[in-house]
């Protein structure tokens, strides 16, 4: 029986991960860390509200005793300058990873990055460089297991919606074709991401980077 921390559970991917953890028999306790409440009541679920996500060290006591962190929190880079995006992506993830590593270096840390992330940190695409920097920091931190989830197109399931307006419009347009779209090995679902996250904790996996194909296989 495992205990997990989930960030970003008010978003599309994080909520999908949360739903699968709530239903999975091997997950006995879930701590969600959010700025606003996820609005779900469940015997397995505890919630920690944190206003400043660069200050995880201040709540380190509440983060002790967990086997994994599923870090699903993220923001769109559209219309955002590099300094701001870096603070909301790299700085927050660093704060979380530093705090968790200090109290439990043997945990599994999963990070939702994205297809096209730039591991060299030198490319022209701003968000890809910063995501790459974030991935590299996590991979070199020293956790027992670290997995970089790099999903491409994701189909939301179980009533989950994106918090991004244009994505919701796209999903609505494509809804009649979801069953067909999901047959593609290059497309994944919120359900499969959640199951794959859980399975990285229950079974060793020999890849650091998980594309949609890997996520579906692991799920």
Secondary structure as UniProt FT lines:
FT   STRAND          2..7
FT   TURN            9..10
FT   HELIX           12..23
FT   TURN            25..26
FT   STRAND          27..34
FT   TURN            43..44
FT   STRAND          45..49
FT   TURN            53..54
FT   HELIX           56..63
FT   TURN            64..65
FT   STRAND          68..71
FT   TURN            78..79
FT   HELIX           82..86
FT   HELIX           87..91
FT   HELIX           92..103
FT   TURN            105..106
FT   STRAND          108..112
FT   TURN            115..116
FT   TURN            119..120
FT   HELIX           126..139
FT   TURN            140..141
FT   STRAND          145..149
FT   STRAND          153..155
FT   TURN            158..159
FT   HELIX           165..174
FT   HELIX           175..177
FT   HELIX           178..181
FT   TURN            182..183
FT   TURN            185..186
FT   STRAND          187..189
FT   HELIX           190..202
FT   STRAND          209..210
FT   HELIX           212..218
//
